[in-house]
Amino acid sequence: MRNRYLALSWITLALLTGGAVFAQTAEEIITKHIAARGGAENWAKVQSMKMTGTYSSFSTPHPFTLWRKRPDLYRFDHNL
């Protein structure tokens, strides 16, 4: 019985203190994400981009292509 309480105490302690060790602010997470994607400076240099994929409409997948060009132009092509 004593071992059960001891094990439960250790598990509770680990759960309560484990989150504090790895806590990050939202700003830190966003900064790391931007750095992992090449940095804000490099993203500012991007003038155009093409994205392709599929989306589901009524459980049917449909392909799409999205072109974006700075400052605020875009084109979305899809077939139904």
C-alpha angles and dihedrals in degrees: 000000000000091000091053092054091045092051091046090050092052093048092049092048092049093050094047097047100032095076094053092058093057098034115135132179121241089248092056092050093050092046091052091047093052091047091050090053094054103279134281092273093059093045089052089058093056109105102175139014138184122210126186130185146117134270130193124239118178089348092303120116117230126189120233140182123205123192120191127188127180136284099024112318124122141162126201119195123185139154124222 
